[in-house]
């Protein structure tokens, strides 16, 4: 999959396959790779589900992502 998405070989995380434009995560884009949530590494879908399930939805969350071969951070704020 990394080759299909033209990702650097050292990128580890989960690939965003769909984003609901009405959700609080509309800043994410299809094809983004979520590498960390609040400095907690994401290496599998089960990691993502565990960490995402433990988040406080009233607090901002910081995601480390890889998009178009560049790493950046997104701050997702509660609505």
N, CA, C and O atoms as a Tripos MOL2 file, in Angstrom:
@<TRIPOS>MOLECULE
protein
  316   315    79     0     0
PROTEIN
NO_CHARGES

@<TRIPOS>ATOM
      1 N           0.8240   -1.1920    0.0000 N.3       1 UNK1
      2 CA          0.0000    0.0000    0.0000 C.3       1 UNK1
      3 C           0.8670    1.2540    0.0000 C.2       1 UNK1
      4 O           0.5230    2.2400   -0.6510 O.2       1 UNK1
      5 N           1.9940    1.2280    0.7260 N.am      2 UNK2
      6 CA          2.8720    2.4000    0.7720 C.3       2 UNK2
      7 C           3.3220    2.7860   -0.6280 C.2       2 UNK2
      8 O           3.4130    3.9700   -0.9510 O.2       2 UNK2
      9 N           3.6010    1.7950   -1.4560 N.am      3 UNK3
     10 CA          4.0380    2.0870   -2.8290 C.3       3 UNK3
     11 C           2.8980    2.7130   -3.6250 C.2       3 UNK3
     12 O           3.1120    3.6620   -4.3800 O.2       3 UNK3
     13 N           1.6850    2.1830   -3.4570 N.am      4 UNK4
     14 CA          0.5270    2.7260   -4.1760 C.3       4 UNK4
     15 C           0.2870    4.1870   -3.8310 C.2       4 UNK4
     16 O          -0.0960    4.9770   -4.6930 O.2       4 UNK4
     17 N           0.5120    4.5480   -2.5670 N.am      5 UNK5
     18 CA          0.2820    5.9200   -2.1130 C.3       5 UNK5
     19 C           1.5260    6.7900   -2.2250 C.2       5 UNK5
     20 O           1.4960    7.9670   -1.8640 O.2       5 UNK5
     21 N           2.6260    6.2140   -2.7280 N.am      6 UNK6
     22 CA          3.8910    6.9380   -2.8820 C.3       6 UNK6
     23 C           4.3480    7.5380   -1.5530 C.2       6 UNK6
     24 O           4.6960    8.7160   -1.4740 O.2       6 UNK6
     25 N           4.3410    6.7000   -0.5050 N.am      7 UNK7
     26 CA          4.7500    7.1460    0.8260 C.3       7 UNK7
     27 C           6.2210    6.8580    1.0580 C.2       7 UNK7
     28 O           6.7520    5.8860    0.5200 O.2       7 UNK7
     29 N           6.8910    7.6890    1.8540 N.am      8 UNK8
     30 CA          8.2570    7.3660    2.2630 C.3       8 UNK8
     31 C           8.2610    6.0330    3.0150 C.2       8 UNK8
     32 O           7.2800    5.6830    3.6700 O.2       8 UNK8
     33 N           9.3610    5.2970    2.9160 N.am      9 UNK9
     34 CA          9.4220    3.9580    3.5100 C.3       9 UNK9
     35 C           9.3300    3.9660    5.0290 C.2       9 UNK9
     36 O           8.9900    2.9470    5.6290 O.2       9 UNK9
     37 N           9.6280    5.0950    5.6590 N.am     10 UNK10
     38 CA          9.6140    5.1400    7.1260 C.3      10 UNK10
     39 C           8.2720    5.5870    7.7120 C.2      10 UNK10
     40 O           8.1700    5.7710    8.9240 O.2      10 UNK10
     41 N           7.2590    5.7630    6.8920 N.am     11 UNK11
     42 CA          5.9430    6.1900    7.3810 C.3      11 UNK11
     43 C           5.1890    4.9790    7.9110 C.2      11 UNK11
     44 O           5.0590    3.9660    7.2250 O.2      11 UNK11
     45 N           4.6950    5.0930    9.1380 N.am     12 UNK12
     46 CA          3.9010    4.0410    9.7750 C.3      12 UNK12
     47 C           2.6180    4.6780   10.2950 C.2      12 UNK12
     48 O           2.6610    5.7350   10.9240 O.2      12 UNK12
     49 N           1.4980    4.0550   10.0420 N.am     13 UNK13
     50 CA          0.2390    4.5920   10.5290 C.3      13 UNK13
     51 C          -0.9350    3.9590    9.8250 C.2      13 UNK13
     52 O          -0.8090    2.8940    9.2200 O.2      13 UNK13
     53 N          -2.0790    4.6160    9.9020 N.am     14 UNK14
     54 CA         -3.2820    4.1340    9.2220 C.3      14 UNK14
     55 C          -3.6890    5.1380    8.1540 C.2      14 UNK14
     56 O          -3.5800    6.3500    8.3380 O.2      14 UNK14
     57 N          -4.1590    4.6070    7.0400 N.am     15 UNK15
     58 CA         -4.5400    5.4360    5.8980 C.3      15 UNK15
     59 C          -6.0030    5.8330    6.0250 C.2      15 UNK15
     60 O          -6.8670    4.9970    6.2900 O.2      15 UNK15
     61 N          -6.2670    7.1130    5.8350 N.am     16 UNK16
     62 CA         -7.6410    7.6240    5.8270 C.3      16 UNK16
     63 C          -8.2590    7.2460    4.4840 C.2      16 UNK16
     64 O          -7.7460    7.6220    3.4300 O.2      16 UNK16
     65 N          -9.3540    6.5050    4.5280 N.am     17 UNK17
     66 CA        -10.0010    6.0730    3.2910 C.3      17 UNK17
     67 C         -11.2660    6.8530    2.9720 C.2      17 UNK17
     68 O         -11.7360    6.8410    1.8340 O.2      17 UNK17
     69 N         -11.8210    7.5320    3.9750 N.am     18 UNK18
     70 CA        -13.0510    8.2850    3.7720 C.3      18 UNK18
     71 C         -13.1690    9.3280    4.8780 C.2      18 UNK18
     72 O         -12.8020    9.0670    6.0230 O.2      18 UNK18
     73 N         -13.6800   10.5050    4.5360 N.am     19 UNK19
     74 CA        -13.8830   11.5640    5.5250 C.3      19 UNK19
     75 C         -15.2920   12.1140    5.3500 C.2      19 UNK19
     76 O         -15.6770   12.5340    4.2580 O.2      19 UNK19
     77 N         -16.0450   12.1050    6.4240 N.am     20 UNK20
     78 CA        -17.3900   12.6850    6.4120 C.3      20 UNK20
     79 C         -17.2400   14.2040    6.5190 C.2      20 UNK20
     80 O         -16.7460   14.6930    7.5350 O.2      20 UNK20
     81 N         -17.6520   14.9650    5.5010 N.am     21 UNK21
     82 CA        -17.4720   16.4190    5.5370 C.3      21 UNK21
     83 C         -18.2260   17.1000    6.6740 C.2      21 UNK21
     84 O         -17.9080   18.2340    7.0330 O.2      21 UNK21
     85 N         -19.2100   16.4290    7.2400 N.am     22 UNK22
     86 CA        -19.9670   17.0050    8.3520 C.3      22 UNK22
     87 C         -19.3980   16.6280    9.7100 C.2      22 UNK22
     88 O         -19.9280   17.0320   10.7450 O.2      22 UNK22
     89 N         -18.3200   15.8560    9.7070 N.am     23 UNK23
     90 CA        -17.7260   15.4290   10.9790 C.3      23 UNK23
     91 C         -16.7390   16.4760   11.4740 C.2      23 UNK23
     92 O         -16.4370   17.4430   10.7760 O.2      23 UNK23
     93 N         -16.2530   16.2740   12.6600 N.am     24 UNK24
     94 CA        -15.2670   17.1880   13.2290 C.3      24 UNK24
     95 C         -13.8660   16.9530   12.7070 C.2      24 UNK24
     96 O         -12.9240   17.6070   13.1530 O.2      24 UNK24
     97 N         -13.7110   16.0290   11.7700 N.am     25 UNK25
     98 CA        -12.3770   15.7320   11.2390 C.3      25 UNK25
     99 C         -12.2750   16.0830    9.7570 C.2      25 UNK25
    100 O         -11.4970   15.4760    9.0200 O.2      25 UNK25
    101 N         -13.0540   17.0520    9.3330 N.am     26 UNK26
    102 CA        -13.0900   17.4200    7.9190 C.3      26 UNK26
    103 C         -11.7430   17.9210    7.4040 C.2      26 UNK26
    104 O         -11.5410   17.9890    6.1910 O.2      26 UNK26
    105 N         -10.8080   18.2750    8.3080 N.am     27 UNK27
    106 CA         -9.4810   18.7210    7.8740 C.3      27 UNK27
    107 C          -8.6670   17.5680    7.3000 C.2      27 UNK27
    108 O          -7.7310   17.7830    6.5290 O.2      27 UNK27
    109 N          -9.0250   16.3430    7.6780 N.am     28 UNK28
    110 CA         -8.3470   15.1790    7.1190 C.3      28 UNK28
    111 C          -8.7500   15.0050    5.6690 C.2      28 UNK28
    112 O          -9.8350   15.4180    5.2590 O.2      28 UNK28
    113 N          -7.8600   14.3830    4.8910 N.am     29 UNK29
    114 CA         -8.1540   14.1200    3.4930 C.3      29 UNK29
    115 C          -7.9480   12.6460    3.2080 C.2      29 UNK29
    116 O          -7.1140   11.9920    3.8340 O.2      29 UNK29
    117 N          -8.7080   12.1290    2.2640 N.am     30 UNK30
    118 CA         -8.5250   10.7580    1.8280 C.3      30 UNK30
    119 C          -7.0700   10.5840    1.3980 C.2      30 UNK30
    120 O          -6.5430   11.4010    0.6420 O.2      30 UNK30
    121 N          -6.4280    9.5350    1.8720 N.am     31 UNK31
    122 CA         -5.0280    9.2750    1.5440 C.3      31 UNK31
    123 C          -4.0520    9.7450    2.6010 C.2      31 UNK31
    124 O          -2.8870    9.3480    2.5790 O.2      31 UNK31
    125 N          -4.5010   10.5930    3.5390 N.am     32 UNK32
    126 CA         -3.6360   10.9780    4.6630 C.3      32 UNK32
    127 C          -3.2800    9.7270    5.4570 C.2      32 UNK32
    128 O          -4.0670    8.7830    5.5320 O.2      32 UNK32
    129 N          -2.0920    9.7270    6.0450 N.am     33 UNK33
    130 CA         -1.6940    8.6450    6.9400 C.3      33 UNK33
    131 C          -1.5880    9.2390    8.3410 C.2      33 UNK33
    132 O          -0.7800   10.1360    8.5800 O.2      33 UNK33
    133 N          -2.3980    8.7400    9.2580 N.am     34 UNK34
    134 CA         -2.3420    9.1960   10.6500 C.3      34 UNK34
    135 C          -1.2440    8.4040   11.3410 C.2      34 UNK34
    136 O          -1.3390    7.1840   11.4790 O.2      34 UNK34
    137 N          -0.1930    9.1100   11.7790 N.am     35 UNK35
    138 CA          0.9410    8.4580   12.4340 C.3      35 UNK35
    139 C           0.8600    8.5320   13.9540 C.2      35 UNK35
    140 O           1.3180    7.6210   14.6430 O.2      35 UNK35
    141 N           0.2840    9.6020   14.4790 N.am     36 UNK36
    142 CA          0.1610    9.7730   15.9290 C.3      36 UNK36
    143 C          -1.1100   10.5530   16.2440 C.2      36 UNK36
    144 O          -1.5600   11.3910   15.4640 O.2      36 UNK36
    145 N          -1.6710   10.2530   17.4060 N.am     37 UNK37
    146 CA         -2.7430   11.0640   17.9770 C.3      37 UNK37
    147 C          -2.2720   11.4600   19.3670 C.2      37 UNK37
    148 O          -2.0200   10.6050   20.2160 O.2      37 UNK37
    149 N          -2.1550   12.7630   19.5900 N.am     38 UNK38
    150 CA         -1.6790   13.2750   20.8850 C.3      38 UNK38
    151 C          -0.3770   12.5960   21.3130 C.2      38 UNK38
    152 O          -0.2220   12.1970   22.4670 O.2      38 UNK38
    153 N           0.5460   12.4740   20.3730 N.am     39 UNK39
    154 CA          1.8810   11.9030   20.5820 C.3      39 UNK39
    155 C           1.8630   10.4120   20.9020 C.2      39 UNK39
    156 O           2.8660    9.8740   21.3700 O.2      39 UNK39
    157 N           0.7530    9.7430   20.6600 N.am     40 UNK40
    158 CA          0.6710    8.2930   20.8270 C.3      40 UNK40
    159 C           0.7660    7.6600   19.4410 C.2      40 UNK40
    160 O          -0.0650    7.9430   18.5780 O.2      40 UNK40
    161 N           1.7650    6.8080   19.2160 N.am     41 UNK41
    162 CA          1.9520    6.2180   17.8880 C.3      41 UNK41
    163 C           0.7650    5.3540   17.4560 C.2      41 UNK41
    164 O           0.1670    4.6350   18.2560 O.2      41 UNK41
    165 N           0.4520    5.4490   16.1800 N.am     42 UNK42
    166 CA         -0.5980    4.6430   15.5650 C.3      42 UNK42
    167 C           0.0910    3.7570   14.5310 C.2      42 UNK42
    168 O           0.6090    4.2550   13.5310 O.2      42 UNK42
    169 N           0.0990    2.4570   14.7670 N.am     43 UNK43
    170 CA          0.7470    1.5530   13.8150 C.3      43 UNK43
    171 C          -0.2240    0.5500   13.2130 C.2      43 UNK43
    172 O           0.1440   -0.2200   12.3260 O.2      43 UNK43
    173 N          -1.4620    0.5570   13.6920 N.am     44 UNK44
    174 CA         -2.4580   -0.3810   13.1730 C.3      44 UNK44
    175 C          -3.8560    0.1940   13.3960 C.2      44 UNK44
    176 O          -4.0380    1.1590   14.1380 O.2      44 UNK44
    177 N          -4.8180   -0.4130   12.7480 N.am     45 UNK45
    178 CA         -6.2030    0.0070   12.9350 C.3      45 UNK45
    179 C          -6.6260   -0.2320   14.3780 C.2      45 UNK45
    180 O          -7.3810    0.5630   14.9380 O.2      45 UNK45
    181 N          -6.1500   -1.3160   14.9900 N.am     46 UNK46
    182 CA         -6.5210   -1.5650   16.3890 C.3      46 UNK46
    183 C          -5.9350   -0.4990   17.3070 C.2      46 UNK46
    184 O          -6.5860   -0.0980   18.2720 O.2      46 UNK46
    185 N          -4.6960   -0.0240   17.0230 N.am     47 UNK47
    186 CA         -4.1310    1.1010   17.7900 C.3      47 UNK47
    187 C          -5.0290    2.3220   17.6550 C.2      47 UNK47
    188 O          -5.3690    2.9720   18.6440 O.2      47 UNK47
    189 N          -5.4080    2.6230   16.4160 N.am     48 UNK48
    190 CA         -6.2540    3.7860   16.1600 C.3      48 UNK48
    191 C          -7.5690    3.6750   16.9370 C.2      48 UNK48
    192 O          -7.9760    4.6170   17.6160 O.2      48 UNK48
    193 N          -8.2260    2.5200   16.8310 N.am     49 UNK49
    194 CA         -9.5140    2.3410   17.5120 C.3      49 UNK49
    195 C          -9.3720    2.4810   19.0190 C.2      49 UNK49
    196 O         -10.2180    3.0970   19.6670 O.2      49 UNK49
    197 N          -8.3180    1.9200   19.5790 N.am     50 UNK50
    198 CA         -8.0960    1.9920   21.0270 C.3      50 UNK50
    199 C          -7.8800    3.4380   21.4710 C.2      50 UNK50
    200 O          -8.5010    3.8970   22.4300 O.2      50 UNK50
    201 N          -6.9990    4.1490   20.7730 N.am     51 UNK51
    202 CA         -6.6740    5.5230   21.1600 C.3      51 UNK51
    203 C          -7.8520    6.4550   20.8780 C.2      51 UNK51
    204 O          -8.2120    7.2720   21.7250 O.2      51 UNK51
    205 N          -8.4480    6.3370   19.7050 N.am     52 UNK52
    206 CA         -9.5800    7.2050   19.3590 C.3      52 UNK52
    207 C         -10.7380    6.9950   20.3290 C.2      52 UNK52
    208 O         -11.4440    7.9460   20.6660 O.2      52 UNK52
    209 N         -10.9350    5.7670   20.7770 N.am     53 UNK53
    210 CA        -12.0130    5.4810   21.7110 C.3      53 UNK53
    211 C         -11.7880    6.0450   23.0980 C.2      53 UNK53
    212 O         -12.7320    6.1920   23.8760 O.2      53 UNK53
    213 N         -10.5310    6.3640   23.4150 N.am     54 UNK54
    214 CA        -10.2220    6.8820   24.7510 C.3      54 UNK54
    215 C         -10.1480    8.4100   24.8030 C.2      54 UNK54
    216 O          -9.9020    8.9810   25.8660 O.2      54 UNK54
    217 N         -10.3600    9.0720   23.6660 N.am     55 UNK55
    218 CA        -10.2280   10.5260   23.6090 C.3      55 UNK55
    219 C         -11.4320   11.2310   24.2190 C.2      55 UNK55
    220 O         -12.5570   10.7330   24.1730 O.2      55 UNK55
    221 N         -11.1700   12.3890   24.7860 N.am     56 UNK56
    222 CA        -12.2310   13.2400   25.3180 C.3      56 UNK56
    223 C         -12.7190   14.1310   24.1720 C.2      56 UNK56
    224 O         -11.9760   15.0060   23.7290 O.2      56 UNK56
    225 N         -13.9420   13.9350   23.6840 N.am     57 UNK57
    226 CA        -14.4200   14.7080   22.5390 C.3      57 UNK57
    227 C         -14.5640   16.2020   22.8060 C.2      57 UNK57
    228 O         -14.7440   16.9800   21.8690 O.2      57 UNK57
    229 N         -14.4880   16.6150   24.0700 N.am     58 UNK58
    230 CA        -14.5870   18.0430   24.3770 C.3      58 UNK58
    231 C         -13.2240   18.7300   24.3190 C.2      58 UNK58
    232 O         -13.1370   19.9460   24.4900 O.2      58 UNK58
    233 N         -12.1660   17.9650   24.0780 N.am     59 UNK59
    234 CA        -10.8050   18.5070   24.0270 C.3      59 UNK59
    235 C         -10.2680   18.4740   22.5980 C.2      59 UNK59
    236 O         -10.6430   17.6080   21.8070 O.2      59 UNK59
    237 N          -9.3890   19.4190   22.2740 N.am     60 UNK60
    238 CA         -8.7140   19.4070   20.9800 C.3      60 UNK60
    239 C          -7.7670   18.2140   20.9260 C.2      60 UNK60
    240 O          -7.2010   17.8110   21.9420 O.2      60 UNK60
    241 N          -7.6010   17.6550   19.7290 N.am     61 UNK61
    242 CA         -6.7070   16.5160   19.5230 C.3      61 UNK61
    243 C          -5.6690   16.9130   18.4750 C.2      61 UNK61
    244 O          -5.9900   17.5780   17.4900 O.2      61 UNK61
    245 N          -4.4210   16.4980   18.7010 N.am     62 UNK62
    246 CA         -3.3410   16.8030   17.7630 C.3      62 UNK62
    247 C          -2.9770   15.5280   17.0200 C.2      62 UNK62
    248 O          -2.6130   14.5220   17.6300 O.2      62 UNK62
    249 N          -3.0780   15.5790   15.7000 N.am     63 UNK63
    250 CA         -2.7270   14.4400   14.8650 C.3      63 UNK63
    251 C          -1.4560   14.7420   14.0980 C.2      63 UNK63
    252 O          -1.2990   15.8250   13.5340 O.2      63 UNK63
    253 N          -0.5580   13.7850   14.0810 N.am     64 UNK64
    254 CA          0.6130   13.8440   13.2160 C.3      64 UNK64
    255 C           0.2610   13.0220   11.9850 C.2      64 UNK64
    256 O          -0.0760   11.8420   12.0870 O.2      64 UNK64
    257 N           0.3430   13.6600   10.8190 N.am     65 UNK65
    258 CA         -0.0490   12.9670    9.5910 C.3      65 UNK65
    259 C           1.0420   13.0900    8.5370 C.2      65 UNK65
    260 O           1.9200   13.9500    8.6140 O.2      65 UNK65
    261 N           0.9600   12.2120    7.5590 N.am     66 UNK66
    262 CA          1.7780   12.3260    6.3610 C.3      66 UNK66
    263 C           0.8130   12.5370    5.2070 C.2      66 UNK66
    264 O          -0.0930   11.7340    4.9850 O.2      66 UNK66
    265 N           1.0160   13.6280    4.4720 N.am     67 UNK67
    266 CA          0.1660   13.9700    3.3270 C.3      67 UNK67
    267 C           1.0740   14.3850    2.1810 C.2      67 UNK67
    268 O           1.8900   15.2950    2.3250 O.2      67 UNK67
    269 N           0.9320   13.7270    1.0580 N.am     68 UNK68
    270 CA          1.7440   14.0500   -0.1260 C.3      68 UNK68
    271 C           3.2360   14.0450    0.2100 C.2      68 UNK68
    272 O           3.9740   14.9510   -0.1760 O.2      68 UNK68
    273 N           3.6690   13.0060    0.9390 N.am     69 UNK69
    274 CA          5.0790   12.7900    1.2990 C.3      69 UNK69
    275 C           5.6110   13.8230    2.2910 C.2      69 UNK69
    276 O           6.8180   13.8740    2.5250 O.2      69 UNK69
    277 N           4.7500   14.6370    2.8720 N.am     70 UNK70
    278 CA          5.1870   15.6320    3.8520 C.3      70 UNK70
    279 C           4.4820   15.3900    5.1750 C.2      70 UNK70
    280 O           3.2830   15.1160    5.2150 O.2      70 UNK70
    281 N           5.2410   15.4960    6.2540 N.am     71 UNK71
    282 CA          4.6580   15.3490    7.5890 C.3      71 UNK71
    283 C           4.1580   16.7020    8.0750 C.2      71 UNK71
    284 O           4.7850   17.7380    7.8560 O.2      71 UNK71
    285 N           3.0160   16.6580    8.7370 N.am     72 UNK72
    286 CA          2.4700   17.8830    9.3130 C.3      72 UNK72
    287 C           1.5660   17.5090   10.4850 C.2      72 UNK72
    288 O           1.3350   16.3330   10.7660 O.2      72 UNK72
    289 N           1.0690   18.5300   11.1500 N.am     73 UNK73
    290 CA          0.1950   18.3380   12.3010 C.3      73 UNK73
    291 C          -1.1520   18.9810   12.0170 C.2      73 UNK73
    292 O          -1.2350   20.0390   11.3930 O.2      73 UNK73
    293 N          -2.1920   18.3310   12.4810 N.am     74 UNK74
    294 CA         -3.5390   18.8920   12.4360 C.3      74 UNK74
    295 C          -4.0560   18.9710   13.8580 C.2      74 UNK74
    296 O          -3.8860   18.0390   14.6440 O.2      74 UNK74
    297 N          -4.6860   20.0830   14.1830 N.am     75 UNK75
    298 CA         -5.3460   20.2050   15.4780 C.3      75 UNK75
    299 C          -6.8430   20.1340   15.2090 C.2      75 UNK75
    300 O          -7.4160   21.0100   14.5610 O.2      75 UNK75
    301 N          -7.4590   19.0820   15.7160 N.am     76 UNK76
    302 CA         -8.8970   18.9030   15.5530 C.3      76 UNK76
    303 C          -9.5810   19.4320   16.7960 C.2      76 UNK76
    304 O          -9.3660   18.9330   17.9010 O.2      76 UNK76
    305 N         -10.4010   20.4410   16.6040 N.am     77 UNK77
    306 CA        -11.0630   21.0960   17.7290 C.3      77 UNK77
    307 C         -12.5100   20.6330   17.8290 C.2      77 UNK77
    308 O         -13.1530   20.3590   16.8160 O.2      77 UNK77
    309 N         -13.0200   20.5470   19.0570 N.am     78 UNK78
    310 CA        -14.4280   20.1500   19.2090 C.3      78 UNK78
    311 C         -15.3470   21.2090   18.6160 C.2      78 UNK78
    312 O         -15.0100   22.3920   18.5690 O.2      78 UNK78
    313 N         -16.4850   20.7720   18.1760 N.am     79 UNK79
    314 CA        -17.4640   21.7010   17.5950 C.3      79 UNK79
    315 C         -18.2600   22.3610   18.6720 C.2      79 UNK79
    316 O         -19.1340   23.1780   18.3810 O.2      79 UNK79
@<TRIPOS>BOND
     1     1     2 1
     2     2     3 1
     3     3     4 2
     4     3     5 am
     5     5     6 1
     6     6     7 1
     7     7     8 2
     8     7     9 am
     9     9    10 1
    10    10    11 1
    11    11    12 2
    12    11    13 am
    13    13    14 1
    14    14    15 1
    15    15    16 2
    16    15    17 am
    17    17    18 1
    18    18    19 1
    19    19    20 2
    20    19    21 am
    21    21    22 1
    22    22    23 1
    23    23    24 2
    24    23    25 am
    25    25    26 1
    26    26    27 1
    27    27    28 2
    28    27    29 am
    29    29    30 1
    30    30    31 1
    31    31    32 2
    32    31    33 am
    33    33    34 1
    34    34    35 1
    35    35    36 2
    36    35    37 am
    37    37    38 1
    38    38    39 1
    39    39    40 2
    40    39    41 am
    41    41    42 1
    42    42    43 1
    43    43    44 2
    44    43    45 am
    45    45    46 1
    46    46    47 1
    47    47    48 2
    48    47    49 am
    49    49    50 1
    50    50    51 1
    51    51    52 2
    52    51    53 am
    53    53    54 1
    54    54    55 1
    55    55    56 2
    56    55    57 am
    57    57    58 1
    58    58    59 1
    59    59    60 2
    60    59    61 am
    61    61    62 1
    62    62    63 1
    63    63    64 2
    64    63    65 am
    65    65    66 1
    66    66    67 1
    67    67    68 2
    68    67    69 am
    69    69    70 1
    70    70    71 1
    71    71    72 2
    72    71    73 am
    73    73    74 1
    74    74    75 1
    75    75    76 2
    76    75    77 am
    77    77    78 1
    78    78    79 1
    79    79    80 2
    80    79    81 am
    81    81    82 1
    82    82    83 1
    83    83    84 2
    84    83    85 am
    85    85    86 1
    86    86    87 1
    87    87    88 2
    88    87    89 am
    89    89    90 1
    90    90    91 1
    91    91    92 2
    92    91    93 am
    93    93    94 1
    94    94    95 1
    95    95    96 2
    96    95    97 am
    97    97    98 1
    98    98    99 1
    99    99   100 2
   100    99   101 am
   101   101   102 1
   102   102   103 1
   103   103   104 2
   104   103   105 am
   105   105   106 1
   106   106   107 1
   107   107   108 2
   108   107   109 am
   109   109   110 1
   110   110   111 1
   111   111   112 2
   112   111   113 am
   113   113   114 1
   114   114   115 1
   115   115   116 2
   116   115   117 am
   117   117   118 1
   118   118   119 1
   119   119   120 2
   120   119   121 am
   121   121   122 1
   122   122   123 1
   123   123   124 2
   124   123   125 am
   125   125   126 1
   126   126   127 1
   127   127   128 2
   128   127   129 am
   129   129   130 1
   130   130   131 1
   131   131   132 2
   132   131   133 am
   133   133   134 1
   134   134   135 1
   135   135   136 2
   136   135   137 am
   137   137   138 1
   138   138   139 1
   139   139   140 2
   140   139   141 am
   141   141   142 1
   142   142   143 1
   143   143   144 2
   144   143   145 am
   145   145   146 1
   146   146   147 1
   147   147   148 2
   148   147   149 am
   149   149   150 1
   150   150   151 1
   151   151   152 2
   152   151   153 am
   153   153   154 1
   154   154   155 1
   155   155   156 2
   156   155   157 am
   157   157   158 1
   158   158   159 1
   159   159   160 2
   160   159   161 am
   161   161   162 1
   162   162   163 1
   163   163   164 2
   164   163   165 am
   165   165   166 1
   166   166   167 1
   167   167   168 2
   168   167   169 am
   169   169   170 1
   170   170   171 1
   171   171   172 2
   172   171   173 am
   173   173   174 1
   174   174   175 1
   175   175   176 2
   176   175   177 am
   177   177   178 1
   178   178   179 1
   179   179   180 2
   180   179   181 am
   181   181   182 1
   182   182   183 1
   183   183   184 2
   184   183   185 am
   185   185   186 1
   186   186   187 1
   187   187   188 2
   188   187   189 am
   189   189   190 1
   190   190   191 1
   191   191   192 2
   192   191   193 am
   193   193   194 1
   194   194   195 1
   195   195   196 2
   196   195   197 am
   197   197   198 1
   198   198   199 1
   199   199   200 2
   200   199   201 am
   201   201   202 1
   202   202   203 1
   203   203   204 2
   204   203   205 am
   205   205   206 1
   206   206   207 1
   207   207   208 2
   208   207   209 am
   209   209   210 1
   210   210   211 1
   211   211   212 2
   212   211   213 am
   213   213   214 1
   214   214   215 1
   215   215   216 2
   216   215   217 am
   217   217   218 1
   218   218   219 1
   219   219   220 2
   220   219   221 am
   221   221   222 1
   222   222   223 1
   223   223   224 2
   224   223   225 am
   225   225   226 1
   226   226   227 1
   227   227   228 2
   228   227   229 am
   229   229   230 1
   230   230   231 1
   231   231   232 2
   232   231   233 am
   233   233   234 1
   234   234   235 1
   235   235   236 2
   236   235   237 am
   237   237   238 1
   238   238   239 1
   239   239   240 2
   240   239   241 am
   241   241   242 1
   242   242   243 1
   243   243   244 2
   244   243   245 am
   245   245   246 1
   246   246   247 1
   247   247   248 2
   248   247   249 am
   249   249   250 1
   250   250   251 1
   251   251   252 2
   252   251   253 am
   253   253   254 1
   254   254   255 1
   255   255   256 2
   256   255   257 am
   257   257   258 1
   258   258   259 1
   259   259   260 2
   260   259   261 am
   261   261   262 1
   262   262   263 1
   263   263   264 2
   264   263   265 am
   265   265   266 1
   266   266   267 1
   267   267   268 2
   268   267   269 am
   269   269   270 1
   270   270   271 1
   271   271   272 2
   272   271   273 am
   273   273   274 1
   274   274   275 1
   275   275   276 2
   276   275   277 am
   277   277   278 1
   278   278   279 1
   279   279   280 2
   280   279   281 am
   281   281   282 1
   282   282   283 1
   283   283   284 2
   284   283   285 am
   285   285   286 1
   286   286   287 1
   287   287   288 2
   288   287   289 am
   289   289   290 1
   290   290   291 1
   291   291   292 2
   292   291   293 am
   293   293   294 1
   294   294   295 1
   295   295   296 2
   296   295   297 am
   297   297   298 1
   298   298   299 1
   299   299   300 2
   300   299   301 am
   301   301   302 1
   302   302   303 1
   303   303   304 2
   304   303   305 am
   305   305   306 1
   306   306   307 1
   307   307   308 2
   308   307   309 am
   309   309   310 1
   310   310   311 1
   311   311   312 2
   312   311   313 am
   313   313   314 1
   314   314   315 1
   315   315   316 2
@<TRIPOS>SUBSTRUCTURE
     1 UNK1         2 RESIDUE 1 A UNK
     2 UNK2         6 RESIDUE 1 A UNK
     3 UNK3        10 RESIDUE 1 A UNK
     4 UNK4        14 RESIDUE 1 A UNK
     5 UNK5        18 RESIDUE 1 A UNK
     6 UNK6        22 RESIDUE 1 A UNK
     7 UNK7        26 RESIDUE 1 A UNK
     8 UNK8        30 RESIDUE 1 A UNK
     9 UNK9        34 RESIDUE 1 A UNK
    10 UNK10       38 RESIDUE 1 A UNK
    11 UNK11       42 RESIDUE 1 A UNK
    12 UNK12       46 RESIDUE 1 A UNK
    13 UNK13       50 RESIDUE 1 A UNK
    14 UNK14       54 RESIDUE 1 A UNK
    15 UNK15       58 RESIDUE 1 A UNK
    16 UNK16       62 RESIDUE 1 A UNK
    17 UNK17       66 RESIDUE 1 A UNK
    18 UNK18       70 RESIDUE 1 A UNK
    19 UNK19       74 RESIDUE 1 A UNK
    20 UNK20       78 RESIDUE 1 A UNK
    21 UNK21       82 RESIDUE 1 A UNK
    22 UNK22       86 RESIDUE 1 A UNK
    23 UNK23       90 RESIDUE 1 A UNK
    24 UNK24       94 RESIDUE 1 A UNK
    25 UNK25       98 RESIDUE 1 A UNK
    26 UNK26      102 RESIDUE 1 A UNK
    27 UNK27      106 RESIDUE 1 A UNK
    28 UNK28      110 RESIDUE 1 A UNK
    29 UNK29      114 RESIDUE 1 A UNK
    30 UNK30      118 RESIDUE 1 A UNK
    31 UNK31      122 RESIDUE 1 A UNK
    32 UNK32      126 RESIDUE 1 A UNK
    33 UNK33      130 RESIDUE 1 A UNK
    34 UNK34      134 RESIDUE 1 A UNK
    35 UNK35      138 RESIDUE 1 A UNK
    36 UNK36      142 RESIDUE 1 A UNK
    37 UNK37      146 RESIDUE 1 A UNK
    38 UNK38      150 RESIDUE 1 A UNK
    39 UNK39      154 RESIDUE 1 A UNK
    40 UNK40      158 RESIDUE 1 A UNK
    41 UNK41      162 RESIDUE 1 A UNK
    42 UNK42      166 RESIDUE 1 A UNK
    43 UNK43      170 RESIDUE 1 A UNK
    44 UNK44      174 RESIDUE 1 A UNK
    45 UNK45      178 RESIDUE 1 A UNK
    46 UNK46      182 RESIDUE 1 A UNK
    47 UNK47      186 RESIDUE 1 A UNK
    48 UNK48      190 RESIDUE 1 A UNK
    49 UNK49      194 RESIDUE 1 A UNK
    50 UNK50      198 RESIDUE 1 A UNK
    51 UNK51      202 RESIDUE 1 A UNK
    52 UNK52      206 RESIDUE 1 A UNK
    53 UNK53      210 RESIDUE 1 A UNK
    54 UNK54      214 RESIDUE 1 A UNK
    55 UNK55      218 RESIDUE 1 A UNK
    56 UNK56      222 RESIDUE 1 A UNK
    57 UNK57      226 RESIDUE 1 A UNK
    58 UNK58      230 RESIDUE 1 A UNK
    59 UNK59      234 RESIDUE 1 A UNK
    60 UNK60      238 RESIDUE 1 A UNK
    61 UNK61      242 RESIDUE 1 A UNK
    62 UNK62      246 RESIDUE 1 A UNK
    63 UNK63      250 RESIDUE 1 A UNK
    64 UNK64      254 RESIDUE 1 A UNK
    65 UNK65      258 RESIDUE 1 A UNK
    66 UNK66      262 RESIDUE 1 A UNK
    67 UNK67      266 RESIDUE 1 A UNK
    68 UNK68      270 RESIDUE 1 A UNK
    69 UNK69      274 RESIDUE 1 A UNK
    70 UNK70      278 RESIDUE 1 A UNK
    71 UNK71      282 RESIDUE 1 A UNK
    72 UNK72      286 RESIDUE 1 A UNK
    73 UNK73      290 RESIDUE 1 A UNK
    74 UNK74      294 RESIDUE 1 A UNK
    75 UNK75      298 RESIDUE 1 A UNK
    76 UNK76      302 RESIDUE 1 A UNK
    77 UNK77      306 RESIDUE 1 A UNK
    78 UNK78      310 RESIDUE 1 A UNK
    79 UNK79      314 RESIDUE 1 A UNK
